[in-house]
Amino acid sequence: MTPISEAEAVVMEVLWQQAPRTADEVVAALAHRDWAEPTIKTLLNRLLTKGAIAAERDGRRYLYRPLLQRQAWVETQSQDFIGRVFEGRVAPLVAHFSERGQLSAQDITELKKLIQELDHE
């Protein structure tokens, strides 16, 4: 599948939250973005062309639903990011946030728990 852009990912988030949706419902859900209706419809058409979503005729309108699963997209995005920025390693990513004080106490607790679970596998 062709990668989706950041703007297309915003539209996908709307469909991942609830589907199927009409174009008007997608436009309404994105009203806070100040995107023009034709822009959102263009993004929907691009997603259709890329095979990320499907459209089903419902009377005079179309209902859009995601074909690309959010978990698959997140996995690809995170692997690409870690590969590009941190040479494919997770530890430098965590160190980066730690060094800048961006890990909350809850984050640290969750990371410790995860490491303990990994040690027991």
C-alpha positions in Angstrom: 0.0 0.0 0.0 1.2 3.5 -0.8 2.1 5.4 2.4 -0.5 8.0 3.6 0.4 11.6 4.3 -0.1 13.4 7.6 -3.3 15.1 6.3 -4.6 11.8 5.1 -3.8 10.2 8.5 -6.0 12.9 10.1 -8.9 11.8 7.9 -8.1 8.2 8.7 -8.3 8.9 12.5 -11.9 10.1 12.0 -12.8 6.9 10.2 -10.9 4.7 12.7 -13.0 6.3 15.5 -16.3 5.6 13.8 -17.2 4.0 10.5 -18.8 4.0 8.2 -19.2 7.8 7.7 -20.4 10.0 4.9 -18.2 12.7 3.5 -20.4 15.3 5.3 -19.8 13.5 8.6 -16.1 13.5 8.0 -16.2 17.2 7.1 -18.1 17.9 10.3 -15.7 15.9 12.4 -12.8 17.9 11.0 -14.5 21.3 11.4 -11.9 22.3 14.0 -9.1 22.0 11.4 -10.4 24.9 9.2 -10.0 22.7 6.1 -12.3 23.5 3.2 -14.8 20.8 2.3 -13.2 20.2 -1.1 -9.9 19.6 0.6 -11.4 16.9 2.8 -13.1 15.3 -0.2 -9.8 15.3 -2.1 -8.2 13.5 0.9 -11.0 10.9 0.9 -10.4 10.4 -2.9 -6.7 10.0 -2.4 -7.3 7.4 0.4 -9.7 5.5 -1.9 -7.1 5.5 -4.7 -4.4 4.2 -2.3 -6.7 1.5 -1.1 -6.7 2.7 2.5 -10.5 3.2 2.6 -13.5 1.8 0.8 -16.6 3.6 -0.3 -20.1 2.0 -0.6 -23.0 3.8 -2.2 -25.9 4.5 0.1 -28.6 6.2 -1.9 -27.1 9.5 -3.2 -24.1 9.5 -0.9 -21.2 7.2 -0.1 -20.3 5.6 3.1 -16.5 5.5 3.8 -14.8 2.9 6.0 -11.2 2.1 6.6 -9.5 -0.8 5.0 -6.1 0.1 6.6 -6.2 -0.9 10.2 -4.9 1.6 12.7 -2.6 -0.9 14.4 -0.9 -1.8 11.1 -0.4 1.9 10.3 1.0 2.7 13.8 3.4 -0.2 13.5 4.7 1.0 10.1 5.0 4.6 11.2 6.8 3.7 14.4 9.3 1.4 12.7 10.0 4.0 10.0 10.5 6.7 12.6 12.8 4.6 14.8 14.7 3.4 11.8 15.2 7.0 10.4 15.9 8.8 13.6 17.3 6.3 16.1 19.1 3.8 13.7 16.4 1.2 14.4 17.0 1.1 18.2 14.4 1.8 20.9 16.8 2.5 23.8 18.1 5.7 22.3 14.5 6.8 21.8 13.7 6.3 25.4 17.0 8.0 26.4 16.1 11.0 24.2 12.9 11.6 26.1 14.4 10.8 29.5 17.3 13.3 29.0 14.8 16.1 28.2 12.6 15.3 31.3 9.7 14.3 29.1 9.0 11.0 30.8 6.4 11.2 33.5 6.5 9.1 36.7 3.7 7.0 35.2 5.7 6.6 32.0 8.7 5.4 34.0 6.5 3.0 36.0 5.0 1.5 32.9 8.5 1.1 31.3 9.8 -0.7 34.3 6.8 -3.0 34.3 7.3 -3.7 30.6 11.0 -4.5 31.1 10.2 -6.8 34.0 7.7 -8.7 31.8 10.3 -8.9 29.0 12.9 -10.3 31.5 10.4 -13.1 32.4 9.7 -14.3 28.9 
